[in-house]
Amino acid sequence: MSSITPLLYGLFMATIDVIMLGIIKMVNTGAIKNMWWMALPTAVYAFQPWIFLQSLRFETMIVMNLLWDLISDVLVTANGIIYFKEKISSTKMFGVGLSILGIYFMSCEKADAC
């Protein structure tokens, strides 16, 4: 990776996931009672392919998709644990740790740079 830009794009798309999935979770639990709130995640997710398209100017599709997915996995998990008080097993937490390690390796251009 020649710059931090792909990581920032991945973080931006993952942040969208955290917010929109939080809204979906609140509708599901009844914390948000009006189903019309579901229009917001629907509309925002309609724009996410355009953001992804822009990210491809800086990195390959494979790396961008992995960065987005892995960062989203870590942030959504943290949101679930901290804000929604969800619980996960130690085995699943180990998987989250592997995701963090994956983000690190996806951010490296050359093996000797890591």
NUKOLDO-739641 format. One record per residue (C-alpha): residue in three letters; x, y, z. Coordinates in nm, 3 decimals, decimal comma. Example, Ala and Ser with C-alpha at 12.3 -4.5 7.8 and 13.67 -1.06 7.14 Angstrom:
% NUKOLDO-739641
type:xx:yy:zz
ala:1,230:-0,450:0,780
ser:1,367:-0,106:0,714
% end
This chain:
% NUKOLDO-739641
type:xx:yy:zz
met:0,000:0,000:0,000
ser:0,159:0,322:-0,108
ser:-0,039:0,541:0,130
ile:-0,280:0,542:0,418
thr:-0,565:0,637:0,182
pro:-0,700:0,281:0,132
leu:-0,707:0,230:0,508
leu:-0,901:0,556:0,546
tyr:-1,152:0,448:0,280
gly:-1,195:0,116:0,461
leu:-1,244:0,300:0,790
phe:-1,499:0,536:0,633
met:-1,704:0,250:0,486
ala:-1,679:0,054:0,812
thr:-1,799:0,358:1,008
ile:-2,104:0,370:0,784
asp:-2,163:0,004:0,872
val:-2,135:0,073:1,246
ile:-2,388:0,356:1,235
met:-2,636:0,192:0,998
leu:-2,622:-0,148:1,169
gly:-2,671:0,031:1,501
ile:-2,989:0,189:1,366
ile:-3,106:-0,150:1,237
lys:-3,035:-0,308:1,578
met:-3,228:-0,031:1,756
val:-3,528:-0,082:1,526
asn:-3,506:-0,456:1,592
thr:-3,496:-0,414:1,970
gly:-3,769:-0,151:1,974
ala:-3,538:0,127:2,094
ile:-3,646:0,303:1,775
lys:-4,016:0,241:1,730
asn:-4,069:0,405:1,392
met:-3,992:0,164:1,105
trp:-3,936:0,462:0,876
trp:-3,588:0,485:1,027
met:-3,504:0,183:0,810
ala:-3,514:0,418:0,511
leu:-3,189:0,580:0,632
pro:-2,971:0,265:0,620
thr:-3,133:0,171:0,289
ala:-3,047:0,509:0,136
val:-2,696:0,525:0,280
tyr:-2,612:0,171:0,168
ala:-2,723:0,267:-0,184
phe:-2,424:0,506:-0,196
gln:-2,165:0,268:-0,054
pro:-2,077:0,111:-0,393
trp:-1,985:0,460:-0,515
ile:-1,750:0,505:-0,220
phe:-1,599:0,164:-0,291
leu:-1,553:0,261:-0,656
gln:-1,355:0,567:-0,552
ser:-1,136:0,354:-0,325
leu:-1,031:0,141:-0,622
arg:-0,821:0,434:-0,746
phe:-0,580:0,358:-0,461
glu:-0,584:-0,019:-0,411
thr:-0,705:-0,344:-0,567
met:-1,057:-0,473:-0,523
ile:-0,931:-0,765:-0,314
val:-0,742:-0,553:-0,065
met:-1,012:-0,284:-0,041
asn:-1,284:-0,541:0,021
leu:-1,077:-0,714:0,288
leu:-0,989:-0,386:0,460
trp:-1,352:-0,275:0,460
asp:-1,480:-0,611:0,583
leu:-1,220:-0,660:0,853
ile:-1,238:-0,305:0,989
ser:-1,618:-0,328:0,984
asp:-1,606:-0,661:1,170
val:-1,390:-0,516:1,447
leu:-1,585:-0,190:1,484
val:-1,932:-0,350:1,467
thr:-1,820:-0,606:1,726
ala:-1,692:-0,330:1,954
asn:-2,019:-0,140:1,910
gly:-2,218:-0,453:1,992
ile:-2,015:-0,522:2,306
ile:-1,986:-0,163:2,434
tyr:-2,313:0,001:2,332
phe:-2,557:-0,291:2,298
lys:-2,402:-0,498:2,583
glu:-2,383:-0,810:2,365
lys:-2,159:-1,096:2,471
ile:-1,929:-1,314:2,261
ser:-1,726:-1,618:2,357
ser:-1,351:-1,610:2,402
thr:-1,316:-1,815:2,082
lys:-1,507:-1,551:1,887
met:-1,301:-1,276:2,052
phe:-0,991:-1,461:1,929
gly:-1,140:-1,438:1,580
val:-1,178:-1,062:1,624
gly:-0,811:-1,050:1,722
leu:-0,725:-1,234:1,401
ser:-0,925:-0,972:1,211
ile:-0,709:-0,700:1,365
leu:-0,400:-0,894:1,259
gly:-0,549:-0,923:0,909
ile:-0,597:-0,545:0,891
tyr:-0,232:-0,503:0,982
phe:-0,114:-0,741:0,710
met:-0,349:-0,594:0,448
ser:-0,191:-0,256:0,523
cys:0,158:-0,377:0,434
glu:0,298:-0,337:0,084
lys:0,599:-0,564:0,124
ala:0,661:-0,849:0,365
asp:0,976:-0,689:0,501
ala:0,782:-0,369:0,579
cys:0,572:-0,544:0,840
% end
